[in-house]
């Protein structure tokens, strides 16, 4: 039993000289150097940090990342609609310009014709000319002429009056046609003005949406970076958490064996710590004492 007593004293001294868990959260302790209570404390600490990181990742996903993604989707839809509308506006403006050109040509031709005809319009009114035509036609119909020469003079007067009447009527017709052409031209011009205003407004909105998209994409990149950092932190903590669980399992098994071999007289984890110290010395090539060799390979006395 002497060996057991020596080991017990050695274990007891080593146990109470063991380092405690550091207070600095930025410096994680070597879990192989920690005792049972320190491991449990560290496990609780890591569990709280893992929960905090999980909450933050969920917040990034649900409250920020997905929200920004939806905003980007809405902006893209609006941008596509505005771009399509701009394309249609360009087509409508081209059609309007073509229609305006055609109407303008008709108006120009009509005005040129009027300018030429008005200079040739007779001084007589249409009613007076009609009376001349009827009078001379009546002379022809009643054969109230004495010679062919007189007949030709009557026909000539009737024809001249008829031609003047046709000139008056043609001028009136062109004037009547010019009014709707002018109105159509004004209508097309107003439509083109509205289309150009709408196009300019769409340009401003597209610029604003592109600016908003740049801001949203920048925010999304930043969130993605933060999310990646948080996930990396989570993975690191999760690995350490798993390592602590494995260490606790090993400590638990060693404590069970300790109780079986030495009872409850030794502090918790004492045997495990001494064996770990002896194992590390052996792995480093250091010389072990007889008690340490017996502790590693021997059986209970």
NORNOR-V237016 format. One line per field, one symbol per residue. psi: psi as a letter, one per 20 degrees, with the letter a starting at -180 (. if undefined). burial: + if it has 24 or more other C-alpha atoms within 12 Angstrom, else -. Layout:
psi = ???
burial = ???
//
This chain:
psi = igghggggggggghgijqqrpqiohiopqohiiqagghggghggghgghggggggggggggghgghghggggggggggggggghggghggghgggghgghggghgggggghggghghhijqrhqrhhghhhgggghhhhghjkmqhrhghghgghggggghghhghggggggggghhhghggghghggggghggghghggghggggggghgggggghghggghgggggghhggggghhghghhgggghggggghhghghhhjbjiqqpjggggghgghghgghijqpqrghhghhgirrp.
burial = ---+--++-+++-++-----+---------+++++++++++++--++-++--++-++--++--++--++--+--+---+--++--+--+--++--++--+--++--+--+---+--------------++-++--++--+-------------++-++--++-++-++--+--++--+--++--+--++--+--++--+--+---+--+---+--++-++--+---+--++--+--++-++--++-++--++-++--+---+---++++++++++++++-----------++--++-----
//
